[in-house]
Amino acid sequence: MRIAVASSDGKEINQHFGHVERFLIYEVEDDKVELVEERVVERFCRHDPENPMRSHTLKGTGEALAGCRAVVCSMIGEAPKIELERIGVEPFVVEGEIVATLIDLARVL
C-alpha cells in the first residue's frame, strides 16, 4: 500500500499537513518500506485563511495524493481531514521515525 508522509528531512514524520510543499510517497508491504516518489504540492496554510485559493489548493493536494491509502503528518486541520476522507485517504497524526511508524501503521490498515 502507498502511504504519504509529511517530513522535512526524510527521516522523521515532523511536518504539519498544511505546511508541506512535497509529500514523500512510500510503498509499504509486510515489513518492507520503500520510498517510491515525491509529490510536489502547493502549500495549503497561508497567512490569509479567507483566501479563496485555499479550497483550490486543498483540491490539488488531494489530487496529488491519489492512490495513497493514508497520509501521516504531525498535525492536520479539519478542512484537510474532511477532504482526505472524502477522497478515501485516511489521515493519521503521529510523529516519529518514518520506517518504524509506517510498518506499525500498515499492520492496522
C-alpha positions in Angstrom: 0.0 0.0 0.0 1.1 3.6 -0.6 1.3 6.0 2.3 2.1 9.7 2.0 4.4 11.2 4.6 4.9 14.8 5.7 8.6 15.1 6.5 11.1 17.9 6.3 14.1 15.7 6.5 13.1 12.3 5.0 13.7 10.5 8.4 11.0 11.7 10.7 7.3 12.5 10.4 7.6 16.1 11.5 5.5 18.4 9.3 2.0 19.9 9.6 -0.1 18.9 6.6 -0.7 22.5 5.7 3.0 23.4 5.7 4.0 20.6 3.3 5.4 21.5 -0.1 6.0 17.9 -1.0 4.9 14.6 0.3 7.2 11.5 0.4 5.3 8.5 -1.0 6.2 5.1 0.4 5.2 1.6 -0.7 4.7 -0.5 2.4 4.4 -4.2 2.2 4.8 -6.6 5.1 7.9 -5.2 6.9 9.4 -3.6 3.8 9.2 0.2 3.4 10.4 1.8 0.2 10.4 5.5 -0.9 9.0 5.4 -4.4 8.5 9.1 -5.2 8.0 12.6 -4.1 4.8 14.6 -5.0 5.1 18.3 -5.0 2.0 20.2 -3.7 1.1 23.8 -3.2 1.3 24.8 0.5 -2.2 24.9 2.0 -1.6 27.1 5.0 -1.2 30.7 4.1 -1.3 34.0 6.0 -4.9 34.8 4.9 -7.3 32.0 6.0 -10.1 33.6 4.0 -8.2 33.4 0.7 -10.4 31.8 -1.9 -7.5 29.9 -3.3 -7.3 27.7 -0.2 -10.0 25.4 -1.4 -8.4 25.2 -4.8 -5.1 24.4 -3.2 -6.7 21.7 -1.0 -8.3 20.0 -4.0 -4.9 20.0 -5.8 -3.3 18.4 -2.8 -6.0 15.8 -2.7 -5.4 15.0 -6.4 -1.7 14.7 -5.8 -2.4 12.1 -3.1 -4.4 9.9 -5.4 -3.5 6.3 -5.0 -2.4 6.6 -1.4 -4.2 4.7 1.3 -3.2 7.1 4.1 -1.3 10.3 5.0 0.8 10.7 8.1 1.7 14.1 9.4 2.4 15.8 12.7 -0.8 17.9 12.6 -3.8 18.4 10.3 -6.7 20.8 10.4 -10.4 19.9 9.9 -10.8 21.1 6.3 -7.9 18.9 5.0 -9.1 16.0 7.1 -12.6 16.2 5.6 -11.1 16.5 2.0 -8.9 13.4 2.6 -11.7 11.4 4.0 -13.9 12.4 1.0 -11.3 11.0 -1.4 -10.7 7.9 0.6 -7.3 8.7 2.1 -7.1 8.2 5.9 -5.3 10.9 7.8 -3.1 10.0 10.8 -1.5 12.4 13.2 1.7 11.0 14.5 5.4 11.9 15.0 8.4 9.6 14.8 10.8 7.7 12.7 9.2 7.1 9.2 10.1 3.4 8.6 9.1 2.1 12.0 5.9 4.2 12.1 4.8 3.0 8.6 5.4 -0.6 9.5 3.2 -0.3 12.6 0.6 1.7 10.6 0.4 -0.9 7.8 -0.3 -3.6 10.4 -3.6 -1.9 11.3 -4.7 -0.7 7.9 
